[in-house]
Amino acid sequence: MRNCGKREIWHEGEFLYHTWHPGTDGVGNYFGPHDGKNMSTTSLEAIRMGRIQPLVKNPAIKILENKDHEIIYSDPKESLLPTREIPEWDIERMDESIKRRHFEKNYRFTSPLYYRKYSKDYFYKNFKIYSLIITNIIRQSYRKVVQKLFQQMGRERFPNRIIRRGFWGTVFIGPIFILRNWKNHKYFVQACEQTLNRLIEEDFLEIALIGDGSTVEMLKALVIGTPINLVSAVPSSRREELKGFNGKIVVASFTRIGEEVSQLEIMGAKLENIIRLQ
């Protein structure tokens, strides 16, 4: 809304909820007081119902609540217990997990042997993801900022043309564009992670990716170290290769999603097997 020049008006009962919870979905985001995702809807729903619901509901309860509005991917009983977390409740694994979290919090980059022992997949995954993000930002910054600077310089060299006072404006807007682009890419990573976590929780461990560009590579990197089996990743132009695939097909794109879903349905894929990132 701010980007469109508009202002958000809160309901008088919303303020406490906005400032009380620092994250978006209650999962590890503390760049508070909040980043605007899901909070307005949740707080208004709390006012309407007269009671505050948990931000992260049990998957089985969520399926039952939304059964009239969404496609049910699995039996609610299968989602009653978080099967992805049960192996982590083992005492020995919990001890290792505590050590790992303690290391990541206090000793990252200071103990190479410990880092290599416990976080090889973690390091490789993050290195690949951030490499993709930085590459995309450099490419987009060149197109949006650097090329525009050269255009402005070219206009000022030719006296017969109207000199536009946009050179310094472009210089100052460059860092803002890069920062906003960085936040967008961080959101893309978060959306991909949430999709993969949902698939793991619902025990859909065989997937295929369809799409073009960096989102496919991002999902490939995020799959590393998870129980998910990535069967194939194909561009949109070769979607016919997924014909007959019975697992979940993840549309690895944040644009033209509806068009891709329609093409997959025409090809014969079931709607309940097509997963969107947003």
BELMOCOR-V537272 format. One record per residue. RES is the residue in one letter. SS is DSSP state (hx for helix, st for strand, lp for the rest). PSI is psi in whole degrees, -180 to 180 (none if undefined). D_FIRST is the distance of its C-alpha to the first C-alpha in Angstrom with 1 decimal. Layout:
res:RES ss:SS psi:PSI d_first:D_FIRST
res:RES ss:SS psi:PSI d_first:D_FIRST
//
This chain:
res:M ss:lp psi:-39 d_first:0.0
res:R ss:lp psi:-38 d_first:3.8
res:N ss:lp psi:-28 d_first:5.4
res:C ss:lp psi:4 d_first:5.2
res:G ss:lp psi:18 d_first:6.5
res:K ss:lp psi:167 d_first:5.2
res:R ss:lp psi:135 d_first:6.4
res:E ss:lp psi:133 d_first:7.0
res:I ss:lp psi:118 d_first:10.7
res:W ss:lp psi:149 d_first:12.9
res:H ss:lp psi:149 d_first:16.2
res:E ss:lp psi:-24 d_first:19.2
res:G ss:lp psi:2 d_first:20.4
res:E ss:lp psi:-29 d_first:17.4
res:F ss:hx psi:-45 d_first:17.7
res:L ss:hx psi:-40 d_first:20.8
res:Y ss:hx psi:-39 d_first:19.5
res:H ss:hx psi:-44 d_first:16.5
res:T ss:hx psi:-20 d_first:18.8
res:W ss:hx psi:-44 d_first:21.8
res:H ss:lp psi:123 d_first:20.7
res:P ss:lp psi:-18 d_first:19.7
res:G ss:lp psi:-164 d_first:18.9
res:T ss:lp psi:-58 d_first:17.1
res:D ss:lp psi:14 d_first:20.1
res:G ss:lp psi:15 d_first:22.8
res:V ss:lp psi:97 d_first:24.0
res:G ss:lp psi:33 d_first:24.5
res:N ss:lp psi:111 d_first:21.1
res:Y ss:lp psi:35 d_first:21.5
res:F ss:lp psi:55 d_first:19.0
res:G ss:lp psi:-175 d_first:18.0
res:P ss:lp psi:-30 d_first:17.4
res:H ss:lp psi:165 d_first:14.9
res:D ss:lp psi:14 d_first:12.3
res:G ss:lp psi:-4 d_first:10.1
res:K ss:lp psi:125 d_first:12.0
res:N ss:lp psi:-14 d_first:14.2
res:M ss:hx psi:-43 d_first:14.5
res:S ss:hx psi:-47 d_first:13.0
res:T ss:hx psi:-44 d_first:15.0
res:T ss:hx psi:-44 d_first:18.0
res:S ss:hx psi:-38 d_first:18.2
res:L ss:hx psi:-35 d_first:18.0
res:E ss:hx psi:-36 d_first:20.7
res:A ss:hx psi:-38 d_first:22.7
res:I ss:hx psi:-41 d_first:22.8
res:R ss:hx psi:-42 d_first:23.8
res:M ss:hx psi:-20 d_first:26.5
res:G ss:lp psi:5 d_first:27.7
res:R ss:lp psi:153 d_first:27.8
res:I ss:lp psi:126 d_first:25.7
res:Q ss:lp psi:156 d_first:26.0
res:P ss:lp psi:143 d_first:26.3
res:L ss:lp psi:-32 d_first:23.2
res:V ss:lp psi:105 d_first:25.6
res:K ss:lp psi:158 d_first:27.9
res:N ss:lp psi:132 d_first:31.2
res:P ss:hx psi:-36 d_first:30.8
res:A ss:hx psi:-42 d_first:33.7
res:I ss:hx psi:-41 d_first:32.1
res:K ss:hx psi:-40 d_first:28.8
res:I ss:hx psi:-44 d_first:30.8
res:L ss:hx psi:-37 d_first:32.7
res:E ss:hx psi:-33 d_first:29.7
res:N ss:lp psi:12 d_first:28.0
res:K ss:lp psi:-26 d_first:31.3
res:D ss:lp psi:-12 d_first:30.7
res:H ss:lp psi:-17 d_first:27.4
res:E ss:lp psi:161 d_first:27.7
res:I ss:lp psi:131 d_first:30.6
res:I ss:lp psi:117 d_first:32.7
res:Y ss:lp psi:-26 d_first:33.5
res:S ss:lp psi:166 d_first:36.2
res:D ss:lp psi:130 d_first:38.4
res:P ss:hx psi:-32 d_first:36.7
res:K ss:hx psi:-29 d_first:39.8
res:E ss:hx psi:-20 d_first:39.3
res:S ss:hx psi:3 d_first:36.0
res:L ss:lp psi:-43 d_first:37.4
res:L ss:lp psi:137 d_first:38.3
res:P ss:lp psi:87 d_first:36.1
res:T ss:hx psi:-28 d_first:38.7
res:R ss:hx psi:-28 d_first:36.8
res:E ss:hx psi:-18 d_first:37.3
res:I ss:hx psi:-45 d_first:40.9
res:P ss:hx psi:-26 d_first:42.6
res:E ss:hx psi:-12 d_first:40.8
res:W ss:hx psi:-6 d_first:42.6
res:D ss:lp psi:136 d_first:45.9
res:I ss:hx psi:-45 d_first:47.3
res:E ss:hx psi:-43 d_first:48.0
res:R ss:hx psi:-36 d_first:44.7
res:M ss:hx psi:-39 d_first:42.9
res:D ss:hx psi:-44 d_first:44.9
res:E ss:hx psi:-39 d_first:43.9
res:S ss:hx psi:-41 d_first:40.3
res:I ss:hx psi:-43 d_first:40.5
res:K ss:hx psi:-43 d_first:42.2
res:R ss:hx psi:-44 d_first:39.6
res:R ss:hx psi:-39 d_first:36.7
res:H ss:hx psi:-41 d_first:38.8
res:F ss:hx psi:-48 d_first:39.4
res:E ss:hx psi:-30 d_first:35.8
res:K ss:hx psi:-39 d_first:34.8
res:N ss:hx psi:-26 d_first:37.8
res:Y ss:lp psi:18 d_first:39.7
res:R ss:lp psi:136 d_first:37.4
res:F ss:lp psi:1 d_first:38.9
res:T ss:lp psi:-16 d_first:41.9
res:S ss:lp psi:85 d_first:44.1
res:P ss:hx psi:-39 d_first:44.3
res:L ss:hx psi:-45 d_first:46.9
res:Y ss:hx psi:-41 d_first:44.9
res:Y ss:hx psi:-44 d_first:41.7
res:R ss:hx psi:-34 d_first:43.6
res:K ss:hx psi:-43 d_first:45.3
res:Y ss:hx psi:-16 d_first:42.3
res:S ss:lp psi:33 d_first:39.3
res:K ss:hx psi:-51 d_first:40.5
res:D ss:hx psi:-41 d_first:38.2
res:Y ss:hx psi:-45 d_first:35.3
res:F ss:hx psi:-46 d_first:35.9
res:Y ss:hx psi:-43 d_first:36.3
res:K ss:hx psi:-49 d_first:33.3
res:N ss:hx psi:-37 d_first:31.0
res:F ss:hx psi:-44 d_first:32.8
res:K ss:hx psi:-42 d_first:32.2
res:I ss:hx psi:-48 d_first:28.5
res:Y ss:hx psi:-30 d_first:27.8
res:S ss:hx psi:-42 d_first:30.0
res:L ss:hx psi:-44 d_first:28.0
res:I ss:hx psi:-49 d_first:24.7
res:I ss:hx psi:-41 d_first:26.3
res:T ss:hx psi:-44 d_first:28.1
res:N ss:hx psi:-41 d_first:24.9
res:I ss:hx psi:-42 d_first:23.1
res:I ss:hx psi:-44 d_first:26.3
res:R ss:hx psi:-47 d_first:26.6
res:Q ss:hx psi:-35 d_first:23.1
res:S ss:hx psi:-38 d_first:23.3
res:Y ss:hx psi:-44 d_first:26.6
res:R ss:hx psi:-43 d_first:25.3
res:K ss:hx psi:-35 d_first:22.2
res:V ss:hx psi:-56 d_first:23.5
res:V ss:hx psi:-46 d_first:27.3
res:Q ss:hx psi:-38 d_first:28.1
res:K ss:hx psi:-37 d_first:26.0
res:L ss:hx psi:-45 d_first:28.0
res:F ss:hx psi:-36 d_first:31.2
res:Q ss:hx psi:-42 d_first:30.2
res:Q ss:hx psi:-41 d_first:29.6
res:M ss:hx psi:-38 d_first:32.9
res:G ss:hx psi:-38 d_first:34.7
res:R ss:hx psi:-37 d_first:33.6
res:E ss:hx psi:-18 d_first:35.0
res:R ss:hx psi:-23 d_first:38.3
res:F ss:lp psi:109 d_first:39.2
res:P ss:lp psi:-21 d_first:40.0
res:N ss:lp psi:-16 d_first:40.1
res:R ss:lp psi:160 d_first:36.4
res:I ss:lp psi:126 d_first:33.8
res:I ss:lp psi:118 d_first:32.7
res:R ss:lp psi:138 d_first:28.9
res:R ss:lp psi:60 d_first:27.7
res:G ss:lp psi:-2 d_first:25.2
res:F ss:hx psi:-56 d_first:27.3
res:W ss:hx psi:-29 d_first:26.3
res:G ss:hx psi:-41 d_first:22.6
res:T ss:hx psi:-38 d_first:22.8
res:V ss:hx psi:-45 d_first:24.7
res:F ss:hx psi:-31 d_first:22.2
res:I ss:hx psi:-17 d_first:19.1
res:G ss:hx psi:-55 d_first:21.1
res:P ss:hx psi:-35 d_first:20.7
res:I ss:hx psi:-42 d_first:16.9
res:F ss:hx psi:-43 d_first:16.9
res:I ss:hx psi:-43 d_first:19.4
res:L ss:hx psi:-44 d_first:17.6
res:R ss:hx psi:-38 d_first:14.3
res:N ss:hx psi:-40 d_first:16.8
res:W ss:hx psi:-45 d_first:18.6
res:K ss:hx psi:-39 d_first:15.7
res:N ss:hx psi:-45 d_first:15.1
res:H ss:hx psi:-35 d_first:18.8
res:K ss:hx psi:-38 d_first:19.1
res:Y ss:hx psi:-41 d_first:16.7
res:F ss:hx psi:-44 d_first:19.0
res:V ss:hx psi:-43 d_first:22.0
res:Q ss:hx psi:-42 d_first:20.8
res:A ss:hx psi:-41 d_first:20.2
res:C ss:hx psi:-43 d_first:23.7
res:E ss:hx psi:-43 d_first:25.3
res:Q ss:hx psi:-39 d_first:24.0
res:T ss:hx psi:-46 d_first:25.4
res:L ss:hx psi:-39 d_first:28.7
res:N ss:hx psi:-39 d_first:29.0
res:R ss:hx psi:-41 d_first:28.6
res:L ss:hx psi:-40 d_first:31.3
res:I ss:hx psi:-43 d_first:33.6
res:E ss:hx psi:-36 d_first:33.2
res:E ss:lp psi:8 d_first:34.2
res:D ss:lp psi:36 d_first:37.0
res:F ss:lp psi:96 d_first:36.0
res:L ss:lp psi:7 d_first:37.4
res:E ss:st psi:113 d_first:38.2
res:I ss:st psi:163 d_first:35.3
res:A ss:st psi:150 d_first:34.9
res:L ss:st psi:143 d_first:32.1
res:I ss:st psi:130 d_first:31.2
res:G ss:lp psi:176 d_first:29.0
res:D ss:lp psi:154 d_first:29.0
res:G ss:lp psi:-162 d_first:27.8
res:S ss:hx psi:-21 d_first:26.9
res:T ss:hx psi:-37 d_first:25.4
res:V ss:hx psi:-47 d_first:29.0
res:E ss:hx psi:-35 d_first:30.4
res:M ss:hx psi:-45 d_first:27.8
res:L ss:hx psi:-37 d_first:28.9
res:K ss:hx psi:-41 d_first:32.5
res:A ss:hx psi:-39 d_first:32.1
res:L ss:hx psi:-24 d_first:30.4
res:V ss:hx psi:-23 d_first:33.3
res:I ss:lp psi:130 d_first:35.8
res:G ss:lp psi:5 d_first:37.4
res:T ss:lp psi:164 d_first:36.2
res:P ss:lp psi:0 d_first:38.5
res:I ss:lp psi:136 d_first:36.7
res:N ss:st psi:110 d_first:39.0
res:L ss:st psi:106 d_first:37.3
res:V ss:st psi:-47 d_first:39.6
res:S ss:st psi:160 d_first:38.2
res:A ss:st psi:115 d_first:35.3
res:V ss:st psi:148 d_first:35.4
res:P ss:lp psi:164 d_first:33.4
res:S ss:hx psi:-30 d_first:32.2
res:S ss:hx psi:-15 d_first:35.2
res:R ss:hx psi:33 d_first:37.6
res:R ss:hx psi:-21 d_first:36.1
res:E ss:hx psi:-22 d_first:39.6
res:E ss:hx psi:-19 d_first:40.7
res:L ss:hx psi:3 d_first:38.9
res:K ss:lp psi:128 d_first:40.9
res:G ss:lp psi:-4 d_first:42.6
res:F ss:lp psi:129 d_first:40.6
res:N ss:lp psi:-6 d_first:40.4
res:G ss:lp psi:-167 d_first:37.9
res:K ss:st psi:134 d_first:34.1
res:I ss:st psi:115 d_first:32.5
res:V ss:st psi:122 d_first:29.2
res:V ss:st psi:103 d_first:27.0
res:A ss:lp psi:70 d_first:26.1
res:S ss:lp psi:153 d_first:23.1
res:F ss:lp psi:6 d_first:19.4
res:T ss:lp psi:152 d_first:19.7
res:R ss:lp psi:39 d_first:22.1
res:I ss:hx psi:-45 d_first:22.7
res:G ss:hx psi:-40 d_first:23.8
res:E ss:hx psi:-42 d_first:26.3
res:E ss:hx psi:-41 d_first:27.8
res:V ss:hx psi:-42 d_first:28.2
res:S ss:hx psi:-43 d_first:29.9
res:Q ss:hx psi:-38 d_first:32.3
res:L ss:hx psi:-38 d_first:33.2
res:E ss:hx psi:-41 d_first:34.0
res:I ss:hx psi:-36 d_first:36.1
res:M ss:hx psi:-18 d_first:37.9
res:G ss:lp psi:1 d_first:38.8
res:A ss:lp psi:141 d_first:36.4
res:K ss:lp psi:143 d_first:35.7
res:L ss:hx psi:-37 d_first:32.1
res:E ss:hx psi:-13 d_first:32.5
res:N ss:hx psi:-1 d_first:33.4
res:I ss:st psi:122 d_first:30.3
res:I ss:st psi:130 d_first:27.6
res:R ss:lp psi:154 d_first:24.0
res:L ss:lp psi:-20 d_first:21.9
res:Q ss:lp psi:none d_first:18.8
//
